[in-house]
Amino acid sequence: MAHNTVVECTLYDGMKKESAQLMSIKSGMEVQVMDTVDAYFVKARVTDPAGKTQTGYMYRTCFGQ
């Protein structure tokens, strides 16, 4: 399901503080949420403006209710 972010967020390659940042997602960008992982993270797929698709994890707080 596609959602738009409500704040600027980061796509991570894992769910730990040490996880690498894959891309920065600007407010309003469309993100495909693939799965709810836990109370804090969702697995998401994002296509950057250059057309490259990245899959990773984002905080749930990046999205509105």
GROMACS elastic network, one bead per residue, 0.5 to 0.9 nm:
[ bonds ]
;  ai    aj funct       b0    kb
    1    31     6  0.83079   500
    1    32     6  0.54992   500
    1    33     6  0.55884   500
    1    34     6  0.69465   500
    2    30     6  0.63611   500
    2    31     6  0.54998   500
    2    33     6  0.61542   500
    2    34     6  0.88436   500
    3    28     6  0.87955   500
    3    29     6  0.82208   500
    3    30     6  0.55780   500
    3    31     6  0.52686   500
    3    32     6  0.61912   500
    3    33     6  0.70159   500
    3    63     6  0.74591   500
    4    27     6  0.75113   500
    4    28     6  0.50673   500
    4    29     6  0.53819   500
    4    31     6  0.59096   500
    4    32     6  0.85953   500
    4    62     6  0.87799   500
    4    63     6  0.68810   500
    4    64     6  0.84675   500
    5     8     6  0.71796   500
    5     9     6  0.77088   500
    5    25     6  0.78314   500
    5    26     6  0.74248   500
    5    27     6  0.52370   500
    5    28     6  0.50299   500
    5    29     6  0.58736   500
    5    30     6  0.67525   500
    5    31     6  0.71296   500
    5    62     6  0.55157   500
    5    64     6  0.74332   500
    6     9     6  0.87668   500
    6    26     6  0.85789   500
    6    27     6  0.52243   500
    6    28     6  0.59652   500
    6    29     6  0.85350   500
    6    61     6  0.86430   500
    6    62     6  0.59195   500
    6    63     6  0.53834   500
    6    64     6  0.62019   500
    7    25     6  0.84919   500
    7    26     6  0.69699   500
    7    28     6  0.75041   500
    7    61     6  0.85137   500
    7    62     6  0.57108   500
    7    63     6  0.74315   500
    8    24     6  0.73755   500
    8    25     6  0.57200   500
    8    28     6  0.83404   500
    8    62     6  0.72724   500
    9    23     6  0.87247   500
    9    24     6  0.59901   500
    9    25     6  0.51332   500
    9    26     6  0.65879   500
    9    27     6  0.75443   500
    9    58     6  0.74636   500
    9    59     6  0.78649   500
    9    62     6  0.61364   500
   10    21     6  0.65550   500
   10    22     6  0.73879   500
   10    23     6  0.58823   500
   10    25     6  0.56548   500
   10    26     6  0.85901   500
   10    57     6  0.84321   500
   10    58     6  0.64769   500
   10    59     6  0.81583   500
   10    62     6  0.88355   500
   11    14     6  0.89007   500
   11    20     6  0.87245   500
   11    21     6  0.59539   500
   11    22     6  0.54097   500
   11    23     6  0.53066   500
   11    24     6  0.63075   500
   11    25     6  0.70552   500
   11    44     6  0.79636   500
   11    45     6  0.88556   500
   11    46     6  0.83905   500
   11    54     6  0.83977   500
   11    55     6  0.79429   500
   11    56     6  0.57795   500
   11    57     6  0.55605   500
   11    58     6  0.52329   500
   11    59     6  0.83964   500
   12    15     6  0.71648   500
   12    16     6  0.87394   500
   12    19     6  0.61032   500
   12    20     6  0.57194   500
   12    22     6  0.53386   500
   12    23     6  0.73842   500
   12    55     6  0.85441   500
   12    56     6  0.53738   500
   12    57     6  0.50599   500
   12    58     6  0.63717   500
   13    16     6  0.89535   500
   13    19     6  0.58603   500
   13    20     6  0.56661   500
   13    21     6  0.64665   500
   13    22     6  0.62994   500
   13    55     6  0.76867   500
   13    57     6  0.61582   500
   14    17     6  0.85499   500
   14    18     6  0.83217   500
   14    19     6  0.51503   500
   14    20     6  0.72794   500
   14    21     6  0.87822   500
   14    56     6  0.67640   500
   14    57     6  0.61058   500
   14    58     6  0.89233   500
   15    18     6  0.83723   500
   15    19     6  0.65081   500
   15    41     6  0.73099   500
   15    57     6  0.66440   500
   15    58     6  0.82869   500
   15    59     6  0.89801   500
   16    19     6  0.52769   500
   16    20     6  0.89786   500
   17    20     6  0.85775   500
   21    24     6  0.76834   500
   22    54     6  0.74546   500
   22    55     6  0.85341   500
   22    56     6  0.75153   500
   23    46     6  0.89245   500
   23    48     6  0.83045   500
   23    54     6  0.81014   500
   25    28     6  0.84812   500
   25    29     6  0.65797   500
   25    30     6  0.89693   500
   25    31     6  0.88088   500
   25    46     6  0.84311   500
   25    48     6  0.84850   500
   26    29     6  0.58136   500
   27    30     6  0.89140   500
   27    62     6  0.86649   500
   29    46     6  0.85729   500
   30    46     6  0.72267   500
   30    47     6  0.82876   500
   31    44     6  0.65864   500
   31    45     6  0.60943   500
   31    46     6  0.51576   500
   31    47     6  0.78029   500
   32    43     6  0.86716   500
   32    44     6  0.55500   500
   32    45     6  0.50847   500
   32    46     6  0.63480   500
   33    36     6  0.77421   500
   33    42     6  0.66823   500
   33    43     6  0.60482   500
   33    45     6  0.64592   500
   33    46     6  0.88068   500
   34    42     6  0.74010   500
   34    43     6  0.54809   500
   34    44     6  0.53636   500
   34    45     6  0.70389   500
   35    41     6  0.89897   500
   35    42     6  0.57100   500
   35    43     6  0.51157   500
   35    44     6  0.71818   500
   36    39     6  0.78833   500
   36    40     6  0.86413   500
   36    41     6  0.65534   500
   36    43     6  0.62881   500
   36    44     6  0.89537   500
   36    60     6  0.85071   500
   37    40     6  0.76462   500
   37    41     6  0.55077   500
   37    42     6  0.51091   500
   37    43     6  0.64490   500
   37    57     6  0.86662   500
   38    41     6  0.55120   500
   38    42     6  0.70600   500
   39    42     6  0.84983   500
   39    60     6  0.76600   500
   40    58     6  0.83350   500
   40    59     6  0.56259   500
   40    60     6  0.55165   500
   40    61     6  0.76273   500
   41    57     6  0.62986   500
   41    58     6  0.55181   500
   41    60     6  0.52749   500
   41    61     6  0.85115   500
   42    56     6  0.84785   500
   42    57     6  0.56487   500
   42    58     6  0.55255   500
   42    59     6  0.64065   500
   42    60     6  0.60491   500
   43    55     6  0.73777   500
   43    56     6  0.57518   500
   43    58     6  0.65352   500
   44    54     6  0.83324   500
   44    55     6  0.57154   500
   44    56     6  0.55498   500
   44    57     6  0.57331   500
   44    58     6  0.67128   500
   45    53     6  0.68267   500
   45    54     6  0.56777   500
   45    56     6  0.65325   500
   45    57     6  0.84284   500
   46    52     6  0.82880   500
   46    53     6  0.55923   500
   46    54     6  0.53928   500
   46    55     6  0.64442   500
   46    56     6  0.84276   500
   47    50     6  0.78539   500
   47    51     6  0.56960   500
   47    52     6  0.54461   500
   47    54     6  0.62774   500
   47    55     6  0.88331   500
   48    51     6  0.53696   500
   48    52     6  0.55121   500
   48    53     6  0.64009   500
   48    54     6  0.78282   500
   49    52     6  0.75157   500
   50    53     6  0.89986   500
   58    61     6  0.84357   500
   58    62     6  0.73224   500
   59    62     6  0.58227   500
   59    63     6  0.83160   500
   60    63     6  0.59984   500
   60    64     6  0.85502   500
   61    64     6  0.71417   500
   61    65     6  0.86201   500
